[in-house]
Amino acid sequence: MNKIIYILSILCLFGCAKEEAIPVITDFEFEVFNDDFSIPVQVVFFNRTKGGEDYEWTFEGGVPSRSVNRNPGVIQYDAKGVYTIELTATNQDGSQGTKTLEIRIDDPVVIDFEITNLVDNFSPASYTIQNNSSGADSFSWTFEGGTPASSTDRDPGEVVFTEPGDHVIRLEVGNGRETYDLQKTITVAPFLVSDFEYQIAFDDDDFQIPARVQFQNNSISATSYQWTFEGTVSSSSAEENPEIIFTQEGAQTIRLTAFNGKDTKTITKQIEFFTNTNLRELNDIRFGINTAHTANTRGSFYTIAKRILFTANEITPGVEQDIDLVFFGLSNTFNRNRFVSPDQLSGTTFDELQSPKNTIFINSQELCSCSASLTPVQFDAMQDDTLLNNLVITETPGGLQDFDNTTVPRIVLFQTKEGKKGAIKIKNFVEDGQNSYILVDIKVQKE
């Protein structure tokens, strides 16, 4: 028996070694989705433990807050804070290891600001800026063209912009880990400019008094205006675009002062007005013969008020009642020509008008057997309506006779339905086939 025990003891010395426990080396890593630490934050964990078989995870502030899986998947954090993550790993040999890490979760960073114009956007324009950002602890402002040009305060206070145009306001915010930026643009109005144009009334375009003038205000960045006028009944106006009647001849000064509450600018211009001659001068009018009129190449129907010559297709009901003068030229030979009253077209090739005017004509002074007489020299010398006013224009069979082109220049006298007296000076008979015409000047009373 003792011998057996001895042999077993000898065998154990060579074959019975003591078994050692496997150690646990606990390790893990994590990755934040999109590297965004602002709530809600999603974190995935990677278990790098060696020698472990069982695992106990705890996630302070996380959802879920615990896991026994080797890799716990995605953990979400919904509140700001600094949280501990702990992993304990064990095995069947009784080995154990623990590792803890901390993770900082931030509030979401929201960047926003509001710009308020203190008075108006005329230079110099002042603005206050309200910072509506959240989740950030650092702020960097830049103000393009502003004073100050930059700031690191949360609320930078008042910023002044002097130069007109667009200016960019930029804010960059951060929380020590993430940065965001936002920019907005403000517009400073152009510098104040005082300027205007004017348009003389159509009936007063010879600038003879009284003359009606419409002013067009072209000022820039103005909020109110003050006009002063020389030579008028109304010497001032605060309207933006006044209409003024000038009653005195000579060079009259117009002054416009523009305001915007911060600046004042003034501009002056002059307009020259002339004595009222009561004489309207109309030059180089081309009356077409009947074929030119009906072919719509040159008109034969004329309205003094509008100073327009109309062809056949332009004679509408609205035009008919304004026609004062009608020229009828039979052909391009100019053997038979006459001016005709708009209500006496039956002896011509023209269509009769509806509601036409009546105009008295003396086509042939030499056949008129009347007292009215005006020579080309007198026509050219007329500076006012004195000669016309003294004429007694009477319609006679002889005065209505046709004329030819043998006498140039020729004077034709007329009196409109409104009683305005006038003279037509035929300067030339122009042969152009069916488009032939006479070239005339007209002088007629305004009233």
Residue pairs with C-beta under 8 A, 6 or more apart in sequence:
21 93
21 94
21 95
22 51
22 91
22 93
22 95
23 51
23 95
23 97
24 49
24 50
24 51
24 52
24 89
24 90
24 91
24 95
24 96
24 97
25 49
25 50
25 51
25 97
26 49
26 52
26 87
26 88
26 89
26 97
26 98
26 99
27 47
27 48
27 49
27 50
27 99
28 45
28 46
28 47
28 48
28 49
28 85
28 87
28 99
28 101
29 45
29 46
29 48
30 43
30 44
30 45
30 46
30 85
30 101
30 103
31 43
31 44
31 46
32 41
32 42
32 43
33 41
33 42
33 43
33 44
33 74
36 178
37 104
37 105
37 106
37 177
37 178
38 106
38 107
38 108
38 109
38 135
38 175
38 178
39 77
39 78
39 79
39 80
39 105
39 106
39 107
39 108
40 76
40 77
40 78
41 76
41 77
41 105
42 74
42 75
42 76
43 62
43 74
43 75
43 76
43 77
43 103
44 73
44 74
44 75
45 57
45 71
45 72
45 73
45 75
45 85
46 71
47 55
47 70
47 71
47 87
49 55
49 70
49 87
49 89
49 97
51 89
51 91
51 95
51 97
52 89
52 90
52 91
52 97
53 89
53 90
53 91
53 92
54 68
54 89
54 90
54 91
55 67
55 68
55 69
55 70
55 87
55 88
55 89
56 66
56 68
56 87
56 88
56 89
57 66
57 67
57 68
57 69
57 72
57 85
57 86
57 87
58 65
58 66
58 84
58 85
58 86
59 65
59 66
59 67
59 72
59 75
59 83
59 85
60 83
60 84
60 85
61 77
61 79
61 81
61 83
61 105
62 75
62 76
62 77
62 83
62 85
63 75
63 76
63 77
63 78
64 72
64 75
67 73
77 83
77 103
77 105
79 105
80 105
80 106
80 107
81 104
81 105
82 102
82 103
82 104
82 105
83 102
83 103
83 105
84 100
84 101
84 102
85 100
85 101
85 102
85 103
86 98
86 99
86 100
87 98
87 99
87 100
88 96
88 97
88 98
89 96
89 97
89 98
90 96
106 135
106 175
106 177
106 178
107 134
107 135
107 175
108 134
108 135
109 133
109 134
109 135
109 136
109 173
109 174
109 175
109 178
109 180
110 132
110 133
110 134
110 135
111 133
111 136
111 171
111 173
111 180
111 181
111 182
112 132
112 133
112 182
113 129
113 130
113 131
113 132
113 133
113 169
113 171
113 182
113 184
114 129
114 130
114 132
115 127
115 128
115 129
115 169
115 184
115 186
116 127
116 128
116 129
116 130
117 125
117 126
117 127
117 186
118 126
118 127
118 128
118 158
119 125
119 126
119 261
120 189
120 223
120 260
120 261
120 262
121 186
121 187
121 188
121 189
122 188
122 189
122 192
122 221
122 260
122 261
122 262
122 263
123 161
123 162
123 163
123 164
123 188
123 189
123 191
123 262
124 160
124 161
124 162
124 262
125 160
125 161
125 162
125 186
125 188
125 189
126 158
126 159
126 160
127 158
127 159
127 160
127 161
127 186
128 157
128 158
128 159
129 141
129 155
129 156
129 157
129 159
129 169
130 155
131 139
131 154
131 155
131 156
131 171
133 139
133 171
133 173
135 175
136 173
136 174
136 175
136 180
137 174
137 175
137 176
138 152
138 173
138 174
138 175
138 176
139 151
139 152
139 153
139 154
139 171
139 172
139 173
140 150
140 152
140 171
140 172
140 173
141 150
141 151
141 152
141 153
141 156
141 169
141 170
141 171
142 149
142 150
142 168
142 169
142 170
143 149
143 150
143 151
143 156
143 159
143 161
143 167
143 169
144 167
144 168
144 169
144 170
145 161
145 162
145 163
145 165
145 167
146 159
146 160
146 161
146 167
146 169
147 159
147 160
147 161
147 162
148 156
148 159
151 157
159 169
161 167
161 186
161 188
162 188
163 188
164 188
164 189
164 190
164 191
165 187
165 188
166 185
166 186
166 187
167 185
167 186
167 187
167 188
168 183
168 184
168 185
169 183
169 184
169 185
169 186
170 181
170 182
170 183
171 181
171 182
171 183
172 179
172 180
172 181
173 179
173 180
173 181
174 180
189 220
189 221
190 220
190 221
191 220
191 221
191 263
192 219
192 220
192 221
192 222
192 258
192 260
192 262
192 263
192 264
192 265
193 219
193 220
193 221
193 222
193 258
193 265
194 219
194 222
194 256
194 257
194 258
194 265
194 266
194 267
195 217
195 218
195 219
195 220
195 256
195 267
196 215
196 216
196 217
196 218
196 219
196 254
196 256
196 267
196 269
197 215
197 216
197 218
198 213
198 214
198 215
198 216
198 254
198 269
198 271
199 213
199 214
199 216
200 207
200 211
200 212
200 213
201 211
201 212
201 213
201 214
203 212
203 446
204 210
204 211
204 212
204 213
206 274
206 280
206 281
207 271
207 272
207 273
207 274
208 273
208 274
208 275
208 276
208 277
209 246
209 247
209 248
209 249
209 273
209 274
209 275
209 276
210 245
210 246
210 247
210 276
211 245
211 246
211 273
212 243
212 244
212 245
213 243
213 244
213 245
213 246
213 271
214 241
214 243
215 227
215 241
215 242
215 243
215 244
215 254
215 256
216 241
217 225
217 240
217 241
217 256
219 225
219 256
219 258
219 265
221 260
222 258
222 259
222 260
222 265
223 259
223 260
223 261
224 238
224 258
224 259
224 260
225 238
225 239
225 240
225 256
225 257
225 258
225 259
226 236
226 237
226 238
226 256
226 257
226 259
227 236
227 237
227 238
227 239
227 242
227 254
227 255
227 256
227 257
228 235
228 236
228 254
228 255
229 235
229 236
229 237
229 244
229 246
229 252
229 253
229 254
229 255
230 248
230 252
230 253
230 254
231 246
231 247
231 248
231 249
231 250
231 252
231 273
232 244
232 245
232 246
232 247
232 248
232 252
233 245
233 247
234 244
234 245
237 244
246 252
246 271
246 273
248 273
249 273
249 274
249 275
250 272
250 273
251 270
251 271
251 272
252 270
252 271
252 272
252 273
253 268
253 269
253 270
254 268
254 269
254 270
254 271
255 266
255 267
255 268
256 266
256 267
256 268
257 264
257 265
257 266
258 264
258 265
258 266
277 383
277 384
277 385
278 384
278 385
278 389
278 445
278 446
278 447
279 382
279 383
279 384
279 385
279 388
279 443
279 444
279 445
279 446
280 304
280 442
280 443
280 444
280 445
280 446
281 441
281 442
281 443
282 304
282 307
282 441
282 442
282 443
282 444
283 441
283 442
284 439
284 440
284 441
285 302
285 309
285 439
285 440
285 441
285 442
286 298
286 309
286 430
286 437
286 438
286 439
286 440
287 298
287 299
287 300
287 302
287 309
287 327
287 329
287 437
287 438
287 440
288 297
288 298
288 299
288 300
288 311
288 327
288 329
288 435
288 436
288 437
289 298
289 300
289 329
289 330
289 331
289 332
289 334
289 434
289 436
289 437
290 300
290 328
290 329
290 330
290 348
290 349
290 350
291 331
291 332
291 434
291 435
292 298
292 300
292 311
292 434
292 435
292 436
292 437
293 299
293 300
293 301
293 311
293 312
293 350
294 312
294 349
294 350
295 312
295 434
295 435
296 311
296 312
296 313
296 314
297 311
297 434
297 435
298 309
298 311
298 435
298 437
299 309
299 310
299 311
299 314
300 309
300 311
300 326
300 327
300 328
300 329
300 350
301 309
301 310
301 311
301 315
301 319
301 323
301 325
301 326
301 342
302 308
302 309
302 310
302 323
302 324
302 325
302 326
302 327
303 310
303 319
303 322
303 323
303 324
304 324
304 325
304 416
304 420
304 422
304 442
304 444
305 322
305 324
306 322
310 319
310 323
312 350
312 351
315 323
315 351
315 353
317 354
320 342
320 353
320 354
320 355
320 356
321 354
321 355
321 356
321 357
322 357
323 342
323 353
323 356
323 357
324 342
324 357
324 359
324 414
324 416
324 417
325 339
325 359
325 414
325 424
326 339
326 340
326 341
326 342
326 345
326 348
326 350
327 337
327 338
327 339
327 340
327 438
328 337
328 338
328 339
328 340
328 348
328 349
328 350
329 336
329 337
329 436
329 437
329 438
330 336
330 337
331 436
332 431
332 432
332 433
332 434
332 436
334 404
334 405
334 429
334 431
334 436
334 438
335 404
335 405
336 402
336 404
337 363
337 402
337 403
337 404
337 405
337 438
338 361
338 363
338 400
338 401
338 402
338 403
339 361
339 363
339 412
339 414
339 424
340 347
340 348
340 361
341 356
341 357
341 358
341 359
341 360
341 361
342 353
342 356
342 357
342 358
342 359
343 353
343 356
343 357
343 358
344 358
345 351
345 352
345 353
345 356
346 352
357 416
357 417
358 417
359 414
359 415
359 416
359 417
360 393
360 394
360 395
360 414
360 415
361 395
361 399
361 400
361 412
361 413
361 414
362 368
362 370
362 372
362 393
362 394
362 395
362 396
362 399
362 400
362 412
362 413
362 414
363 399
363 400
363 401
363 402
363 403
363 412
364 398
364 399
364 400
364 401
364 402
364 403
365 372
365 373
365 374
365 399
365 411
365 413
367 398
367 399
367 401
368 394
368 396
368 398
368 399
369 396
369 398
369 399
370 392
370 394
370 396
370 399
371 392
371 394
372 391
372 392
372 393
372 394
372 413
373 391
374 387
374 388
374 391
374 411
374 413
374 423
375 411
376 409
376 410
376 411
376 425
378 387
379 409
379 411
379 423
379 425
379 441
379 443
380 425
382 388
382 423
382 443
385 421
385 445
385 446
388 421
388 422
388 423
388 443
388 444
388 445
389 421
389 445
391 413
391 421
393 413
393 414
393 415
393 421
403 410
403 412
405 429
408 426
408 427
408 428
408 429
409 425
409 426
409 427
410 425
410 426
411 423
411 424
411 425
411 426
412 423
412 424
412 426
413 421
413 422
413 423
413 424
414 421
414 422
414 423
414 424
415 421
415 422
416 422
416 444
420 444
420 445
420 446
420 447
421 444
421 445
422 442
422 443
422 444
422 445
423 442
423 443
423 444
424 440
424 441
424 442
425 440
425 441
425 442
425 443
426 438
426 439
426 440
427 439
427 440
427 441
428 438
428 439
429 436
429 438
430 436
430 437
430 438
430 439
